Amino acid sequence: MNASNPDDNDDIPAEIDFTGGTRGKFYRPDARLNLPVYLDADVQAYLAALAAKKGVPLSDLANDLLKKDIAILETGK
């Protein structure tokens, strides 16, 4: 594809120039991604209220509950 041809259907605008770029410059093989977890609204409301009552962050409460469920699942194997 020719970057100077305005008829090209590139997703990248012509004014972006990667000729001096370095591939993989920020790649880290040991990097960990923390993926978001989305809760149903009613579950989040219940857990948020319970976390507030206990005085703990919602994420700590959710992790504790999930760890308990994992332990239960593991004992059933």
MMTF fields as JSON, N, C-alpha, C and O atoms, coordinates in Angstrom:
{
  "mmtfVersion": "1.0.0",
  "mmtfProducer": "UNKNOWN",
  "numBonds": 307,
  "numAtoms": 308,
  "numGroups": 77,
  "numChains": 1,
  "numModels": 1,
  "chainsPerModel": [1],
  "groupsPerChain": [77],
  "chainIdList": ["A"],
  "bondAtomList": [4, 2, 8, 6, 12, 10, 16, 14, 20, 18, 24, 22, 28, 26, 32, 30, 36, 34, 40, 38, 44, 42, 48, 46, 52, 50, 56, 54, 60, 58, 64, 62, 68, 66, 72, 70, 76, 74, 80, 78, 84, 82, 88, 86, 92, 90, 96, 94, 100, 98, 104, 102, 108, 106, 112, 110, 116, 114, 120, 118, 124, 122, 128, 126, 132, 130, 136, 134, 140, 138, 144, 142, 148, 146, 152, 150, 156, 154, 160, 158, 164, 162, 168, 166, 172, 170, 176, 174, 180, 178, 184, 182, 188, 186, 192, 190, 196, 194, 200, 198, 204, 202, 208, 206, 212, 210, 216, 214, 220, 218, 224, 222, 228, 226, 232, 230, 236, 234, 240, 238, 244, 242, 248, 246, 252, 250, 256, 254, 260, 258, 264, 262, 268, 266, 272, 270, 276, 274, 280, 278, 284, 282, 288, 286, 292, 290, 296, 294, 300, 298, 304, 302],
  "bondOrderList": [1, 1, 1, 1, 1, 1, 1, 1, 1, 1, 1, 1, 1, 1, 1, 1, 1, 1, 1, 1, 1, 1, 1, 1, 1, 1, 1, 1, 1, 1, 1, 1, 1, 1, 1, 1, 1, 1, 1, 1, 1, 1, 1, 1, 1, 1, 1, 1, 1, 1, 1, 1, 1, 1, 1, 1, 1, 1, 1, 1, 1, 1, 1, 1, 1, 1, 1, 1, 1, 1, 1, 1, 1, 1, 1, 1],
  "groupList": [{"groupName": "MET", "atomNameList": ["N", "CA", "C", "O"], "elementList": ["N", "C", "C", "O"], "formalChargeList": [0, 0, 0, 0], "bondAtomList": [1, 0, 2, 1, 3, 2], "bondOrderList": [1, 1, 2], "singleLetterCode": "M", "chemCompType": "L-PEPTIDE LINKING"}, {"groupName": "ASN", "atomNameList": ["N", "CA", "C", "O"], "elementList": ["N", "C", "C", "O"], "formalChargeList": [0, 0, 0, 0], "bondAtomList": [1, 0, 2, 1, 3, 2], "bondOrderList": [1, 1, 2], "singleLetterCode": "N", "chemCompType": "L-PEPTIDE LINKING"}, {"groupName": "ALA", "atomNameList": ["N", "CA", "C", "O"], "elementList": ["N", "C", "C", "O"], "formalChargeList": [0, 0, 0, 0], "bondAtomList": [1, 0, 2, 1, 3, 2], "bondOrderList": [1, 1, 2], "singleLetterCode": "A", "chemCompType": "L-PEPTIDE LINKING"}, {"groupName": "SER", "atomNameList": ["N", "CA", "C", "O"], "elementList": ["N", "C", "C", "O"], "formalChargeList": [0, 0, 0, 0], "bondAtomList": [1, 0, 2, 1, 3, 2], "bondOrderList": [1, 1, 2], "singleLetterCode": "S", "chemCompType": "L-PEPTIDE LINKING"}, {"groupName": "PRO", "atomNameList": ["N", "CA", "C", "O"], "elementList": ["N", "C", "C", "O"], "formalChargeList": [0, 0, 0, 0], "bondAtomList": [1, 0, 2, 1, 3, 2], "bondOrderList": [1, 1, 2], "singleLetterCode": "P", "chemCompType": "L-PEPTIDE LINKING"}, {"groupName": "ASP", "atomNameList": ["N", "CA", "C", "O"], "elementList": ["N", "C", "C", "O"], "formalChargeList": [0, 0, 0, 0], "bondAtomList": [1, 0, 2, 1, 3, 2], "bondOrderList": [1, 1, 2], "singleLetterCode": "D", "chemCompType": "L-PEPTIDE LINKING"}, {"groupName": "ILE", "atomNameList": ["N", "CA", "C", "O"], "elementList": ["N", "C", "C", "O"], "formalChargeList": [0, 0, 0, 0], "bondAtomList": [1, 0, 2, 1, 3, 2], "bondOrderList": [1, 1, 2], "singleLetterCode": "I", "chemCompType": "L-PEPTIDE LINKING"}, {"groupName": "GLU", "atomNameList": ["N", "CA", "C", "O"], "elementList": ["N", "C", "C", "O"], "formalChargeList": [0, 0, 0, 0], "bondAtomList": [1, 0, 2, 1, 3, 2], "bondOrderList": [1, 1, 2], "singleLetterCode": "E", "chemCompType": "L-PEPTIDE LINKING"}, {"groupName": "PHE", "atomNameList": ["N", "CA", "C", "O"], "elementList": ["N", "C", "C", "O"], "formalChargeList": [0, 0, 0, 0], "bondAtomList": [1, 0, 2, 1, 3, 2], "bondOrderList": [1, 1, 2], "singleLetterCode": "F", "chemCompType": "L-PEPTIDE LINKING"}, {"groupName": "THR", "atomNameList": ["N", "CA", "C", "O"], "elementList": ["N", "C", "C", "O"], "formalChargeList": [0, 0, 0, 0], "bondAtomList": [1, 0, 2, 1, 3, 2], "bondOrderList": [1, 1, 2], "singleLetterCode": "T", "chemCompType": "L-PEPTIDE LINKING"}, {"groupName": "GLY", "atomNameList": ["N", "CA", "C", "O"], "elementList": ["N", "C", "C", "O"], "formalChargeList": [0, 0, 0, 0], "bondAtomList": [1, 0, 2, 1, 3, 2], "bondOrderList": [1, 1, 2], "singleLetterCode": "G", "chemCompType": "PEPTIDE LINKING"}, {"groupName": "ARG", "atomNameList": ["N", "CA", "C", "O"], "elementList": ["N", "C", "C", "O"], "formalChargeList": [0, 0, 0, 0], "bondAtomList": [1, 0, 2, 1, 3, 2], "bondOrderList": [1, 1, 2], "singleLetterCode": "R", "chemCompType": "L-PEPTIDE LINKING"}, {"groupName": "LYS", "atomNameList": ["N", "CA", "C", "O"], "elementList": ["N", "C", "C", "O"], "formalChargeList": [0, 0, 0, 0], "bondAtomList": [1, 0, 2, 1, 3, 2], "bondOrderList": [1, 1, 2], "singleLetterCode": "K", "chemCompType": "L-PEPTIDE LINKING"}, {"groupName": "TYR", "atomNameList": ["N", "CA", "C", "O"], "elementList": ["N", "C", "C", "O"], "formalChargeList": [0, 0, 0, 0], "bondAtomList": [1, 0, 2, 1, 3, 2], "bondOrderList": [1, 1, 2], "singleLetterCode": "Y", "chemCompType": "L-PEPTIDE LINKING"}, {"groupName": "LEU", "atomNameList": ["N", "CA", "C", "O"], "elementList": ["N", "C", "C", "O"], "formalChargeList": [0, 0, 0, 0], "bondAtomList": [1, 0, 2, 1, 3, 2], "bondOrderList": [1, 1, 2], "singleLetterCode": "L", "chemCompType": "L-PEPTIDE LINKING"}, {"groupName": "VAL", "atomNameList": ["N", "CA", "C", "O"], "elementList": ["N", "C", "C", "O"], "formalChargeList": [0, 0, 0, 0], "bondAtomList": [1, 0, 2, 1, 3, 2], "bondOrderList": [1, 1, 2], "singleLetterCode": "V", "chemCompType": "L-PEPTIDE LINKING"}, {"groupName": "GLN", "atomNameList": ["N", "CA", "C", "O"], "elementList": ["N", "C", "C", "O"], "formalChargeList": [0, 0, 0, 0], "bondAtomList": [1, 0, 2, 1, 3, 2], "bondOrderList": [1, 1, 2], "singleLetterCode": "Q", "chemCompType": "L-PEPTIDE LINKING"}],
  "groupTypeList": [0, 1, 2, 3, 1, 4, 5, 5, 1, 5, 5, 6, 4, 2, 7, 6, 5, 8, 9, 10, 10, 9, 11, 10, 12, 8, 13, 11, 4, 5, 2, 11, 14, 1, 14, 4, 15, 13, 14, 5, 2, 5, 15, 16, 2, 13, 14, 2, 2, 14, 2, 2, 12, 12, 10, 15, 4, 14, 3, 5, 14, 2, 1, 5, 14, 14, 12, 12, 5, 6, 2, 6, 14, 7, 9, 10, 12],
  "groupIdList": [1, 2, 3, 4, 5, 6, 7, 8, 9, 10, 11, 12, 13, 14, 15, 16, 17, 18, 19, 20, 21, 22, 23, 24, 25, 26, 27, 28, 29, 30, 31, 32, 33, 34, 35, 36, 37, 38, 39, 40, 41, 42, 43, 44, 45, 46, 47, 48, 49, 50, 51, 52, 53, 54, 55, 56, 57, 58, 59, 60, 61, 62, 63, 64, 65, 66, 67, 68, 69, 70, 71, 72, 73, 74, 75, 76, 77],
  "secStructList": [7, 7, 6, 6, 7, 6, 6, 7, 7, 7, 1, 1, 7, 6, 6, 7, 7, 7, 6, 6, 7, 7, 6, 6, 6, 6, 7, 7, 6, 6, 7, 7, 7, 7, 7, 7, 7, 7, 7, 7, 2, 2, 2, 2, 2, 2, 2, 2, 2, 2, 2, 2, 2, 2, 6, 1, 7, 2, 2, 2, 2, 2, 2, 2, 2, 2, 2, 2, 2, 2, 2, 2, 2, 2, 2, 6, 7],
  "xCoordList": [0.822, 0.0, 0.863, 1.936, 0.409, 1.13, 0.528, -0.632, 1.297, 0.789, 0.434, -0.35, 0.988, 0.689, -0.569, -1.026, -1.14, -2.351, -3.575, -3.827, -4.348, -5.51, -6.631, -7.565, -6.552, -7.588, -7.38, -8.256, -6.214, -5.977, -6.959, -7.316, -7.378, -8.331, -7.633, -8.111, -6.506, -5.784, -6.565, -7.281, -6.419, -6.998, -6.103, -6.547, -4.844, -3.881, -3.791, -3.574, -3.958, -3.855, -2.465, -1.478, -2.397, -1.143, -0.12, 1.081, -0.568, 0.377, 1.129, 2.052, 0.751, 1.477, 2.59, 2.338, 3.813, 4.985, 5.713, 6.222, 5.766, 6.426, 7.818, 8.374, 8.37, 9.648, 10.776, 11.718, 10.713, 11.751, 11.375, 12.081, 10.262, 9.783, 10.607, 11.295, 10.532, 11.229, 10.197, 9.46, 10.141, 9.199, 9.584, 10.742, 8.598, 8.808, 9.523, 9.975, 9.634, 10.378, 9.839, 10.615, 8.543, 7.936, 7.436, 6.751, 7.766, 7.337, 8.063, 9.283, 7.319, 7.878, 7.257, 6.065, 8.033, 7.459, 6.888, 6.024, 7.356, 6.866, 5.776, 5.394, 5.279, 4.244, 2.952, 2.588, 2.266, 0.985, -0.121, 0.009, -1.189, -2.354, -3.404, -3.724, -3.935, -5.053, -6.314, -6.62, -7.029, -8.222, -9.386, -9.532, -10.203, -11.363, -12.388, -12.543, -13.071, -14.156, -15.417, -15.46, -16.432, -17.674, -18.728, -19.027, -19.278, -20.303, -21.675, -21.835, -22.668, -24.045, -24.353, -23.796, -25.231, -25.523, -26.009, -25.605, -26.87, -27.393, -26.311, -26.292, -25.413, -24.308, -23.36, -22.926, -23.041, -22.14, -22.746, -22.047, -24.024, -24.679, -24.65, -24.373, -24.933, -24.926, -23.526, -23.356, -22.527, -21.164, -20.631, -19.89, -20.997, -20.554, -21.128, -20.435, -22.403, -23.018, -22.358, -22.107, -22.081, -21.436, -20.017, -19.594, -19.287, -17.928, -17.945, -17.105, -18.9, -19.003, -19.322, -18.759, -20.214, -20.589, -19.386, -19.222, -18.542, -17.351, -16.168, -15.186, -16.26, -15.178, -13.976, -12.838, -14.23, -13.144, -13.43, -14.583, -12.378, -12.606, -13.377, -13.221, -14.193, -14.989, -14.099, -14.447, -12.967, -12.091, -11.543, -11.405, -11.228, -10.743, -11.833, -11.571, -13.049, -14.165, -14.418, -14.585, -14.448, -14.704, -13.603, -13.894, -12.348, -11.243, -11.348, -11.128, -11.681, -11.829, -12.937, -12.764, -14.064, -15.174, -14.797, -15.119, -14.121, -13.715, -12.68, -12.721, -11.76, -10.762, -11.438, -11.034, -12.467, -13.21, -13.924, -13.929, -14.526, -15.191, -14.185, -14.486, -13.007, -11.965, -11.564, -11.411, -11.398, -11.016, -12.094, -11.773, -13.345, -14.448, -14.414, -14.58, -14.198, -14.131, -12.958, -13.077, -11.833, -10.65, -10.824, -10.299, -11.538, -11.747, -12.716, -12.704, -13.54, -14.504, -13.938, -14.635, -12.696, -12.095, -11.779, -11.27],
  "yCoordList": [-1.186, 0.0, 1.245, 1.272, 2.228, 3.476, 4.481, 4.862, 4.925, 5.826, 7.19, 7.919, 7.553, 8.863, 8.843, 9.899, 7.67, 7.548, 7.682, 6.797, 8.777, 8.981, 7.969, 7.88, 7.208, 6.225, 4.904, 4.04, 4.739, 3.53, 3.483, 4.518, 2.309, 2.143, 1.712, 0.815, 2.345, 2.052, 2.563, 3.56, 1.859, 2.332, 3.368, 4.108, 3.425, 4.346, 5.587, 5.478, 6.768, 8.006, 8.158, 7.672, 8.821, 8.996, 9.801, 9.627, 10.685, 11.534, 10.782, 11.336, 9.554, 8.758, 7.995, 7.216, 8.228, 7.638, 6.732, 7.2, 5.44, 4.473, 4.066, 3.07, 4.81, 4.405, 4.38, 3.602, 5.207, 5.223, 4.396, 4.409, 3.674, 2.894, 1.641, 1.152, 1.129, -0.092, -1.123, -0.912, -2.236, -3.292, -3.956, -4.317, -4.113, -4.823, -4.029, -4.608, -2.741, -1.908, -2.03, -2.023, -2.138, -2.196, -3.59, -3.754, -4.588, -5.96, -6.493, -6.372, -7.078, -7.705, -9.089, -9.196, -10.155, -11.499, -11.893, -12.767, -11.265, -11.613, -10.67, -10.737, -9.805, -8.854, -9.587, -10.557, -9.114, -9.705, -8.721, -7.525, -9.215, -8.395, -8.65, -9.8, -7.595, -7.717, -7.377, -6.211, -8.416, -8.222, -7.773, -8.245, -6.878, -6.453, -7.578, -8.371, -7.631, -8.588, -7.777, -6.904, -8.053, -7.304, -8.136, -9.263, -7.569, -8.238, -7.763, -6.626, -8.633, -8.2, -7.114, -7.116, -6.196, -5.05, -5.481, -4.9, -6.491, -6.921, -7.575, -7.398, -8.327, -8.963, -7.888, -7.951, -6.908, -5.846, -5.038, -4.692, -4.743, -3.978, -4.746, -4.169, -6.036, -6.855, -6.917, -6.702, -7.212, -7.316, -5.974, -5.93, -4.888, -3.558, -3.226, -2.676, -3.566, -3.323, -4.173, -3.689, -5.421, -6.322, -5.849, -5.88, -5.416, -4.915, -3.662, -3.51, -2.772, -1.55, -1.891, -1.296, -2.837, -3.263, -3.84, -3.617, -4.588, -5.195, -4.229, -4.49, -3.124, -2.143, -2.599, -2.271, -3.366, -3.841, -3.405, -3.168, -3.299, -2.965, -4.082, -5.262, -3.694, -4.652, -5.701, -6.882, -5.3, -6.257, -7.294, -8.464, -6.881, -7.842, -8.849, -10.048, -8.361, -9.248, -10.231, -11.428, -9.733, -10.596, -11.646, -12.808, -11.252, -12.212, -13.276, -14.458, -12.866, -13.834, -14.839, -16.039, -14.352, -15.248, -16.211, -17.397, -15.703, -16.56, -17.592, -18.734, -17.208, -18.158, -19.287, -20.446, -18.943, -19.972, -20.915, -22.129, -20.356, -21.196, -22.097, -23.26, -21.585, -22.385, -23.549, -24.683, -23.25, -24.312, -25.392, -26.579, -25.003, -25.966, -26.814, -28.033, -26.166, -26.891, -27.866, -28.97, -27.458, -28.301, -29.526, -30.594, -29.393, -30.534, -31.543, -32.722, -31.08, -31.955, -32.715, -33.54, -32.458, -33.136, -34.572, -35.294],
  "zCoordList": [0.0, 0.0, 0.0, 0.603, -0.65, -0.743, 0.23, 0.074, 1.244, 2.268, 1.699, 2.307, 0.553, -0.018, -0.869, -1.307, -1.114, -1.915, -1.009, -0.191, -1.136, -0.269, -0.52, 0.276, -1.609, -1.906, -1.162, -1.181, -0.501, 0.277, 1.452, 2.014, 1.803, 2.899, 4.187, 4.882, 4.507, 5.74, 6.933, 6.843, 8.069, 9.315, 9.972, 10.85, 9.554, 10.143, 9.267, 8.06, 9.861, 9.071, 8.459, 9.012, 7.338, 6.599, 7.391, 7.186, 8.301, 9.025, 10.137, 10.735, 10.413, 11.409, 10.701, 9.781, 11.138, 10.492, 11.475, 12.493, 11.176, 12.046, 11.531, 11.992, 10.603, 10.021, 11.047, 10.891, 12.091, 13.124, 14.338, 15.345, 14.248, 15.385, 15.63, 14.734, 16.839, 17.222, 17.642, 18.606, 16.926, 17.253, 18.571, 18.783, 19.452, 20.7, 21.779, 22.766, 21.618, 22.56, 23.984, 24.939, 24.134, 25.455, 25.817, 26.826, 25.015, 25.287, 26.515, 26.622, 27.432, 28.624, 28.752, 29.039, 28.548, 28.572, 29.933, 30.007, 31.004, 32.331, 32.835, 34.003, 31.98, 32.38, 32.711, 32.047, 33.742, 34.147, 33.83, 34.089, 33.278, 32.998, 34.065, 34.365, 34.631, 35.551, 34.772, 34.523, 34.397, 33.597, 34.47, 35.597, 33.967, 34.751, 34.837, 33.908, 35.947, 36.14, 36.349, 37.216, 35.572, 35.654, 36.375, 35.981, 37.425, 38.208, 37.78, 37.335, 37.915, 37.704, 38.73, 39.828, 38.375, 39.237, 40.618, 41.625, 40.673, 41.973, 42.825, 44.043, 42.2, 42.924, 43.451, 44.601, 42.62, 43.034, 44.183, 45.135, 44.097, 45.163, 46.482, 47.534, 46.425, 47.629, 48.243, 49.443, 47.407, 47.902, 48.398, 49.381, 47.732, 48.157, 49.534, 50.391, 49.736, 51.042, 52.122, 53.226, 51.814, 52.768, 53.081, 54.237, 52.063, 52.256, 53.135, 54.023, 52.885, 53.687, 55.138, 56.058, 55.341, 56.699, 57.443, 58.643, 56.714, 57.317, 57.372, 58.066, 56.648, 56.624, 55.825, 56.159, 54.757, 53.896, 52.46, 52.102, 51.633, 50.223, 49.508, 49.822, 48.563, 47.785, 47.13, 47.126, 46.579, 45.899, 46.876, 46.519, 48.107, 49.109, 49.46, 49.547, 49.661, 49.982, 48.843, 49.08, 47.614, 46.454, 46.31, 46.028, 46.5, 46.421, 47.504, 47.238, 48.719, 49.811, 49.511, 49.719, 49.028, 48.7, 47.573, 47.634, 46.556, 45.443, 45.873, 45.416, 46.741, 47.241, 48.027, 47.928, 48.806, 49.543, 48.58, 48.783, 47.531, 46.525, 45.813, 45.544, 45.507, 44.858, 45.77, 45.316, 47.056, 48.003, 48.065, 48.128, 48.048, 48.041, 46.776, 46.831, 45.643, 44.371, 44.337, 43.806, 44.901, 44.901, 45.801, 45.488, 46.89, 47.778, 47.151, 47.502, 46.237, 45.58, 44.4, 43.81, 44.043, 42.88, 43.195, 42.338]
}
